[in-house]
Amino acid sequence: MMRSKGRETARSPTGRPVPEHHTSSSMINLARVHDKYGLKKYWEEKIESHGQRMGNEDSRMKNSALSKLREEWVQRLQFRNQHVIESTREQQIRRAQRVQGILRV
């Protein structure tokens, strides 16, 4: 607070002088408003930085070799499974033909 002609001049949280007719409750309200904007700014910055981190993580995952390797392995396993199924069918056909040959004799 500043002294001017024997009186103290109150200052707002922003440093501006507050008129003398303002009461202490209005000073509290000014402090609350100041705190409100500070909190709002803090959380907006937190949300923005979180969004940036998530975007960076998404781009990192897209460029990751792990996803490419995973796709290659999926293709290999699908090919292997298809080959196993085909060979199993061929074996079943051969067995059925043998059984039919034995039954004919």
Backbone as ProteinMPNN parsed JSONL, in Angstrom:
{"seq_chain_A": "MMRSKGRETARSPTGRPVPEHHTSSSMINLARVHDKYGLKKYWEEKIESHGQRMGNEDSRMKNSALSKLREEWVQRLQFRNQHVIESTREQQIRRAQRVQGILRV", "coords_chain_A": {"N_chain_A": [[0.837, -1.17, 0.0], [0.412, 2.227, -0.699], [1.272, 5.436, 0.618], [-0.5, 8.376, 0.623], [-0.747, 11.646, 1.183], [-1.16, 11.141, 3.919], [-2.915, 9.041, 3.803], [-3.479, 5.605, 3.063], [-3.024, 3.974, -0.026], [-4.653, 1.459, -1.6], [-3.71, -1.41, -3.534], [-4.517, -3.288, -6.459], [-4.368, -6.828, -7.356], [-3.095, -6.724, -9.804], [-1.509, -4.574, -9.585], [-2.486, -2.059, -9.895], [-3.767, 1.031, -8.61], [-6.376, 1.029, -6.195], [-9.51, 2.528, -5.903], [-10.434, 4.584, -3.065], [-13.005, 4.213, -2.095], [-13.616, 1.59, -2.402], [-14.232, -1.407, -0.707], [-12.815, -3.746, 1.675], [-13.89, -6.193, 1.031], [-14.308, -5.985, -1.685], [-11.711, -5.994, -2.515], [-11.025, -8.59, -1.908], [-12.648, -9.882, -3.74], [-11.422, -8.996, -6.096], [-8.993, -10.313, -5.819], [-9.881, -12.923, -5.979], [-10.837, -12.977, -8.608], [-8.453, -12.556, -9.933], [-7.092, -14.91, -9.166], [-8.808, -16.752, -10.353], [-8.426, -16.318, -13.12], [-5.753, -16.95, -13.273], [-5.777, -19.687, -12.579], [-7.369, -20.657, -14.654], [-5.753, -20.12, -16.88], [-3.56, -21.742, -16.224], [-4.686, -24.373, -16.344], [-5.53, -24.429, -19.002], [-3.074, -24.335, -20.309], [-2.016, -26.761, -19.399], [-3.8, -28.603, -20.6], [-3.347, -28.063, -23.299], [-0.612, -28.767, -23.552], [-0.804, -31.468, -22.953], [-2.341, -32.366, -25.109], [-0.513, -31.884, -27.18], [1.513, -33.686, -26.449], [0.139, -36.11, -26.771], [-0.344, -36.037, -29.516], [2.288, -36.134, -30.45], [2.976, -38.67, -29.537], [1.217, -40.262, -31.018], [2.168, -39.815, -33.641], [4.712, -40.85, -33.342], [4.152, -43.541, -32.875], [3.022, -44.196, -35.345], [5.208, -44.033, -36.992], [6.737, -46.006, -36.035], [8.775, -48.914, -36.098], [7.873, -51.191, -35.003], [5.109, -51.575, -35.441], [5.165, -52.106, -38.166], [6.655, -54.468, -38.218], [4.912, -56.1, -36.807], [2.767, -56.264, -38.614], [4.042, -57.637, -40.708], [4.507, -60.109, -39.454], [1.907, -60.946, -38.991], [1.044, -61.352, -41.61], [2.803, -63.422, -42.353], [2.017, -65.457, -40.561], [-0.626, -65.823, -41.376], [-0.21, -66.804, -43.972], [1.179, -69.144, -43.335], [-0.77, -70.542, -41.836], [-2.706, -70.876, -43.813], [-1.302, -72.528, -45.576], [-0.915, -74.79, -43.949], [-3.572, -75.601, -43.595], [-4.253, -76.254, -46.239], [-2.427, -78.364, -46.749], [-3.315, -80.203, -44.871], [-5.876, -80.765, -45.839], [-5.162, -81.999, -48.253], [-3.887, -84.292, -47.258], [-6.048, -85.532, -45.992], [-7.648, -86.08, -48.215], [-6.002, -87.907, -49.598], [-5.929, -90.016, -47.72], [-8.627, -90.715, -47.69], [-8.873, -91.612, -50.31], [-7.196, -93.848, -50.231], [-8.575, -95.442, -48.397], [-10.925, -95.886, -49.83], [-9.832, -97.279, -51.976], [-8.99, -99.605, -50.686], [-11.414, -100.633, -49.791], [-12.631, -101.307, -52.198], [-11.331, -103.46, -53.136]], "CA_chain_A": [[0.0, 0.0, 0.0], [1.141, 3.488, -0.765], [0.723, 6.52, 1.435], [-0.682, 9.615, -0.119], [-1.329, 12.675, 2.051], [-1.596, 10.564, 5.174], [-3.818, 7.906, 3.58], [-2.889, 4.486, 2.329], [-3.707, 3.635, -1.267], [-4.604, 0.011, -1.833], [-3.397, -1.809, -4.91], [-5.126, -4.549, -6.895], [-3.35, -7.845, -7.65], [-2.349, -6.353, -11.01], [-0.635, -3.463, -9.241], [-3.172, -0.785, -10.104], [-4.36, 1.568, -7.377], [-7.804, 0.791, -6.016], [-10.125, 3.722, -5.295], [-10.626, 4.478, -1.622], [-14.363, 3.82, -1.726], [-13.732, 0.127, -2.458], [-14.074, -2.006, 0.614], [-11.916, -4.895, 1.707], [-14.54, -7.317, 0.346], [-14.055, -5.847, -3.126], [-10.317, -6.419, -2.71], [-11.056, -10.053, -1.906], [-13.207, -10.268, -5.034], [-10.37, -8.789, -7.097], [-8.029, -11.397, -5.657], [-10.512, -14.137, -6.507], [-10.834, -12.868, -10.069], [-7.063, -12.771, -10.346], [-6.836, -16.343, -9.0], [-9.614, -17.467, -11.342], [-7.756, -16.244, -14.418], [-4.507, -17.711, -13.162], [-6.121, -21.113, -12.643], [-7.848, -20.952, -16.008], [-4.572, -20.137, -17.748], [-2.781, -22.929, -15.86], [-5.312, -25.587, -16.873], [-5.498, -24.375, -20.468], [-1.717, -24.727, -20.708], [-1.89, -28.205, -19.149], [-4.575, -29.307, -21.627], [-2.643, -27.894, -24.576], [0.615, -29.573, -23.549], [-1.222, -32.876, -23.012], [-2.722, -32.606, -26.502], [0.716, -31.959, -27.974], [2.18, -34.957, -26.136], [-0.626, -37.192, -27.394], [-0.072, -35.96, -30.953], [3.651, -36.63, -30.653], [2.954, -40.117, -29.308], [0.55, -40.872, -32.177], [3.075, -39.793, -34.796], [5.806, -41.777, -33.05], [3.639, -44.89, -33.082], [2.83, -44.411, -36.78], [6.519, -44.197, -37.607], [7.433, -47.069, -35.325], [9.053, -50.144, -36.839], [7.154, -52.27, -34.336], [3.841, -51.834, -36.134], [5.497, -52.727, -39.452], [7.027, -55.853, -37.917], [3.695, -56.806, -36.419], [2.043, -56.544, -39.856], [4.765, -58.7, -41.415], [4.273, -61.378, -38.763], [0.516, -61.329, -39.237], [1.006, -61.913, -42.966], [3.497, -64.717, -42.324], [1.171, -66.431, -39.868], [-1.771, -66.125, -42.233], [0.287, -67.669, -45.042], [1.484, -70.445, -42.728], [-2.045, -71.197, -41.517], [-3.324, -71.281, -45.077], [-0.523, -73.666, -46.07], [-1.219, -75.932, -43.079], [-4.935, -76.036, -43.915], [-4.21, -76.909, -47.553], [-1.74, -79.656, -46.648], [-4.201, -81.089, -44.108], [-6.911, -81.206, -46.78], [-4.543, -82.951, -49.184], [-3.683, -85.546, -46.525], [-7.36, -86.151, -45.801], [-8.071, -86.618, -49.517], [-5.191, -89.106, -49.85], [-6.398, -91.075, -46.824], [-9.943, -91.15, -48.169], [-8.657, -92.383, -51.534], [-6.644, -95.142, -49.814], [-9.658, -96.216, -47.787], [-11.806, -96.294, -50.922], [-9.108, -98.315, -52.725], [-8.99, -100.835, -49.884], [-12.78, -101.143, -49.751], [-12.98, -101.814, -53.522], [-10.666, -104.751, -53.365]], "C_chain_A": [[0.885, 1.237, 0.0], [0.472, 4.51, 0.157], [0.656, 7.77, 0.578], [-1.419, 10.6, 0.781], [-1.91, 12.062, 3.309], [-2.534, 9.378, 5.013], [-3.082, 6.816, 2.813], [-3.713, 4.215, 1.081], [-3.545, 2.145, -1.498], [-4.31, -0.259, -3.301], [-4.068, -3.145, -5.208], [-4.017, -5.556, -7.153], [-2.534, -7.531, -8.906], [-1.439, -5.163, -10.763], [-1.277, -2.105, -9.417], [-3.741, -0.282, -8.776], [-5.867, 1.33, -7.359], [-8.394, 2.041, -5.378], [-10.456, 3.487, -3.829], [-12.01, 3.984, -1.246], [-14.572, 2.306, -1.831], [-13.452, -0.446, -1.077], [-13.1, -3.167, 0.542], [-12.543, -6.098, 1.016], [-14.341, -7.208, -1.159], [-12.614, -6.228, -3.444], [-10.246, -7.945, -2.758], [-11.6, -10.549, -3.242], [-12.18, -10.089, -6.147], [-9.336, -9.905, -7.026], [-8.597, -12.696, -6.209], [-10.52, -14.133, -8.029], [-9.438, -13.137, -10.598], [-6.715, -14.26, -10.263], [-7.575, -17.153, -10.054], [-8.911, -17.466, -12.697], [-6.43, -16.997, -14.407], [-4.749, -19.204, -13.27], [-6.569, -21.512, -14.041], [-6.665, -21.058, -16.968], [-3.739, -21.388, -17.487], [-3.368, -24.181, -16.498], [-5.367, -25.587, -18.397], [-4.125, -24.788, -20.987], [-1.508, -26.224, -20.51], [-2.59, -29.007, -20.247], [-3.861, -29.227, -22.969], [-1.386, -28.752, -24.628], [0.283, -31.06, -23.609], [-1.612, -33.251, -24.442], [-1.508, -32.73, -27.408], [1.443, -33.269, -27.717], [1.47, -36.13, -26.793], [-0.4, -37.209, -28.901], [1.309, -36.485, -31.279], [3.704, -38.143, -30.504], [2.299, -40.836, -30.485], [1.476, -40.914, -33.382], [4.249, -40.741, -34.573], [5.368, -43.216, -33.302], [3.447, -45.199, -34.561], [4.157, -44.675, -37.471], [7.308, -45.35, -36.999], [7.618, -48.292, -36.209], [8.282, -51.313, -36.238], [5.843, -52.594, -35.048], [4.087, -52.495, -37.485], [5.88, -54.191, -39.248], [5.799, -56.686, -37.566], [2.883, -57.182, -37.661], [2.712, -57.67, -40.639], [4.493, -60.06, -40.772], [2.838, -61.862, -38.958], [0.397, -61.96, -40.617], [1.665, -63.281, -43.012], [2.628, -65.796, -41.682], [-0.056, -66.803, -40.698], [-1.359, -67.064, -43.363], [0.547, -69.072, -44.505], [0.201, -71.214, -42.423], [-2.741, -71.695, -42.78], [-2.621, -72.519, -45.64], [-0.833, -74.929, -45.255], [-2.609, -76.481, -43.404], [-4.954, -76.784, -45.248], [-3.546, -78.278, -47.47], [-2.589, -80.665, -45.87], [-5.314, -81.617, -45.011], [-6.363, -82.248, -47.748], [-4.334, -84.305, -48.507], [-5.014, -86.27, -46.321], [-7.868, -86.767, -47.105], [-7.313, -87.9, -49.83], [-5.663, -90.279, -48.988], [-7.744, -91.626, -47.302], [-9.796, -91.998, -49.429], [-8.096, -93.765, -51.199], [-7.74, -96.045, -49.249], [-10.604, -96.719, -48.872], [-11.155, -97.404, -51.751], [-9.126, -99.639, -51.99], [-10.382, -101.458, -49.89], [-13.208, -101.736, -51.097], [-12.41, -103.213, -53.735], [-11.33, -105.874, -52.679]], "O_chain_A": [[1.95, 1.273, 0.615], [-0.727, 4.444, 0.427], [1.616, 8.157, -0.088], [-2.59, 10.396, 1.101], [-3.015, 12.411, 3.725], [-2.912, 8.764, 6.011], [-2.181, 7.088, 2.019], [-4.943, 4.224, 1.121], [-2.427, 1.636, -1.58], [-4.616, 0.547, -4.181], [-4.176, -4.014, -4.342], [-2.843, -5.186, -7.17], [-1.412, -8.014, -9.056], [-0.672, -4.781, -11.647], [-0.653, -1.089, -9.109], [-4.146, -1.074, -7.926], [-6.537, 1.422, -8.388], [-7.837, 2.561, -4.411], [-10.72, 2.363, -3.402], [-12.179, 3.392, -0.18], [-15.602, 1.796, -1.391], [-12.537, -0.007, -0.379], [-12.621, -3.522, -0.535], [-11.827, -6.94, 0.472], [-14.219, -8.225, -1.842], [-12.332, -6.732, -4.531], [-9.498, -8.516, -3.551], [-11.086, -11.512, -3.81], [-12.076, -10.931, -7.04], [-8.86, -10.385, -8.055], [-7.88, -13.479, -6.833], [-10.245, -15.151, -8.664], [-9.26, -13.853, -11.584], [-6.111, -14.808, -11.185], [-7.04, -18.126, -10.586], [-8.815, -18.508, -13.346], [-6.036, -17.601, -15.405], [-4.018, -19.909, -13.965], [-6.195, -22.57, -14.548], [-6.594, -21.986, -17.773], [-3.263, -22.023, -18.429], [-2.648, -24.962, -17.12], [-5.26, -26.646, -19.016], [-4.021, -25.503, -21.984], [-0.898, -26.884, -21.351], [-2.035, -29.977, -20.762], [-3.781, -30.22, -23.692], [-1.121, -29.399, -25.641], [1.004, -31.832, -24.242], [-1.256, -34.325, -24.927], [-1.475, -33.58, -28.298], [1.937, -33.899, -28.652], [2.117, -37.04, -27.313], [-0.278, -38.278, -29.499], [1.491, -37.198, -32.265], [4.399, -38.82, -31.261], [2.767, -41.894, -30.906], [1.562, -41.933, -34.067], [4.726, -41.368, -35.519], [6.115, -44.012, -33.871], [3.678, -46.328, -34.995], [4.224, -45.45, -38.425], [8.431, -45.626, -37.419], [6.726, -48.66, -36.974], [8.065, -52.321, -36.911], [5.509, -53.764, -35.234], [3.309, -53.35, -37.907], [5.47, -55.055, -40.023], [5.675, -57.837, -37.984], [2.367, -58.296, -37.749], [2.036, -58.552, -41.169], [4.274, -61.048, -41.473], [2.597, -63.064, -39.077], [-0.27, -62.981, -40.781], [1.142, -64.201, -43.642], [2.519, -66.908, -42.198], [-0.472, -67.961, -40.718], [-2.078, -68.014, -43.675], [0.183, -70.065, -45.135], [0.103, -72.405, -42.72], [-3.293, -72.795, -42.808], [-3.273, -73.446, -46.121], [-0.993, -76.01, -45.821], [-2.795, -77.696, -43.478], [-5.598, -77.826, -45.369], [-4.04, -79.245, -48.05], [-2.577, -81.855, -46.184], [-5.653, -82.799, -44.946], [-7.015, -83.253, -48.029], [-4.576, -85.347, -49.116], [-5.087, -87.491, -46.464], [-8.451, -87.851, -47.096], [-7.911, -88.878, -50.279], [-5.782, -91.404, -49.474], [-7.968, -92.837, -47.316], [-10.508, -92.987, -49.6], [-8.484, -94.752, -51.823], [-7.826, -97.23, -49.568], [-11.035, -97.871, -48.827], [-11.823, -98.346, -52.176], [-9.265, -100.691, -52.614], [-10.514, -102.678, -49.985], [-14.081, -102.603, -51.12], [-12.986, -104.031, -54.453], [-10.879, -107.015, -52.784]]}, "name": "protein", "num_of_chains": 1, "seq": "MMRSKGRETARSPTGRPVPEHHTSSSMINLARVHDKYGLKKYWEEKIESHGQRMGNEDSRMKNSALSKLREEWVQRLQFRNQHVIESTREQQIRRAQRVQGILRV"}
